[in-house]
């Protein structure tokens, strides 16, 4: 047993900053919108941030908020991110998942 404890660990090294992560375009848009609302002392509840997504899109991006099909063939409210030149959305996110991600992003902003 003592030999096992002294041996080298095969675990990966802990990242220096576990909170730094690359985000997809929709996550980056959500984070950018949330940061702007915090900076301007505006409410950061999910429905306000959801409506403000359209104001913070990059050039050539559009956001649609409408019902999207889910895995179990039902329609639920969701967010679709379109980029100019593509007919299909490049990112799709259910509203319930958006609310969970927004909570995580709020916590990240508190750590900064």
C-alpha positions as CSV (number, residue, x, y, z in Angstrom):
1,X,0.0,0.0,0.0
2,X,2.8,2.4,0.8
3,X,4.3,1.8,-2.6
4,X,1.1,2.9,-4.3
5,X,1.0,6.1,-2.3
6,X,4.6,7.0,-3.2
7,X,4.2,6.2,-6.9
8,X,3.5,8.9,-9.4
9,X,-0.1,9.9,-9.9
10,X,-1.6,9.4,-13.4
11,X,-4.1,12.1,-12.9
12,X,-4.0,15.2,-15.1
13,X,-2.6,18.4,-13.5
14,X,-5.2,20.8,-12.1
15,X,-5.7,23.7,-14.5
16,X,-4.3,27.0,-13.2
17,X,-7.6,28.8,-13.7
18,X,-10.6,26.4,-13.9
19,X,-12.9,29.4,-14.7
20,X,-11.2,30.4,-17.9
21,X,-12.9,28.6,-20.7
22,X,-13.6,29.2,-24.4
23,X,-17.3,29.6,-25.1
24,X,-19.3,29.1,-28.3
25,X,-20.8,32.2,-30.0
26,X,-24.2,32.0,-28.1
27,X,-22.5,31.6,-24.7
28,X,-20.2,34.5,-25.5
29,X,-23.3,36.6,-26.4
30,X,-25.0,35.7,-23.2
31,X,-21.9,36.5,-21.2
32,X,-21.4,39.8,-23.1
33,X,-25.0,40.8,-22.5
34,X,-24.8,39.9,-18.8
35,X,-21.5,41.9,-18.3
36,X,-23.1,44.9,-20.0
37,X,-26.2,44.8,-17.8
38,X,-24.0,44.5,-14.6
39,X,-21.9,47.4,-15.7
40,X,-25.0,49.6,-16.3
41,X,-26.6,48.5,-13.0
42,X,-29.6,46.9,-14.9
43,X,-31.5,43.8,-13.6
44,X,-29.8,40.5,-14.5
45,X,-32.9,38.3,-14.1
46,X,-33.2,35.8,-16.9
47,X,-36.2,37.5,-18.7
48,X,-34.4,40.8,-18.9
49,X,-31.2,39.3,-20.1
50,X,-33.1,37.2,-22.7
51,X,-34.7,40.3,-24.2
52,X,-31.4,42.2,-24.2
53,X,-29.6,39.5,-26.3
54,X,-30.8,41.1,-29.5
55,X,-29.1,44.4,-28.6
56,X,-25.7,42.8,-28.0
57,X,-25.3,40.7,-31.1
58,X,-22.2,41.0,-33.3
59,X,-22.4,42.2,-36.9
60,X,-24.2,39.6,-39.1
61,X,-25.8,37.8,-36.1
62,X,-29.5,37.6,-35.3
63,X,-31.2,36.1,-32.4
64,X,-34.7,34.6,-32.5
65,X,-36.7,33.6,-29.5
66,X,-39.4,31.0,-30.4
67,X,-40.5,27.5,-29.8
68,X,-38.0,24.8,-30.9
69,X,-38.4,21.0,-31.1
70,X,-36.9,19.0,-28.2
71,X,-35.6,15.4,-28.0
72,X,-39.0,14.0,-27.0
73,X,-40.9,15.6,-30.0
74,X,-42.4,18.5,-28.0
75,X,-42.1,22.2,-28.6
76,X,-40.5,24.4,-25.9
77,X,-39.3,28.0,-25.9
78,X,-35.8,28.4,-27.1
79,X,-33.1,30.7,-28.4
80,X,-31.8,30.4,-31.9
81,X,-28.6,32.2,-33.1
82,X,-28.3,32.8,-36.8
83,X,-25.3,34.0,-38.7
84,X,-25.5,35.8,-42.0
85,X,-25.0,33.4,-44.9
86,X,-26.5,30.3,-43.1
87,X,-30.1,29.2,-43.4
88,X,-30.1,27.1,-40.3
89,X,-29.2,28.4,-36.8
90,X,-25.6,27.8,-35.7
91,X,-26.6,27.5,-32.1
92,X,-29.8,26.4,-30.4
93,X,-30.5,26.6,-26.7
94,X,-33.7,25.8,-24.7
95,X,-34.9,28.6,-22.4
96,X,-34.6,26.3,-19.4
97,X,-30.9,25.6,-20.2
98,X,-30.4,29.3,-20.8
99,X,-31.6,30.0,-17.2
100,X,-29.1,27.4,-15.8
101,X,-26.2,28.9,-17.8
102,X,-27.1,32.4,-16.8
103,X,-26.8,31.3,-13.1
104,X,-23.4,29.9,-13.8
105,X,-22.3,33.1,-15.6
106,X,-23.6,35.3,-12.7
107,X,-21.4,33.3,-10.3
108,X,-18.4,33.7,-12.6
109,X,-18.9,37.5,-12.7
110,X,-19.0,37.5,-8.9
111,X,-15.6,35.8,-8.8
112,X,-13.9,38.5,-11.0
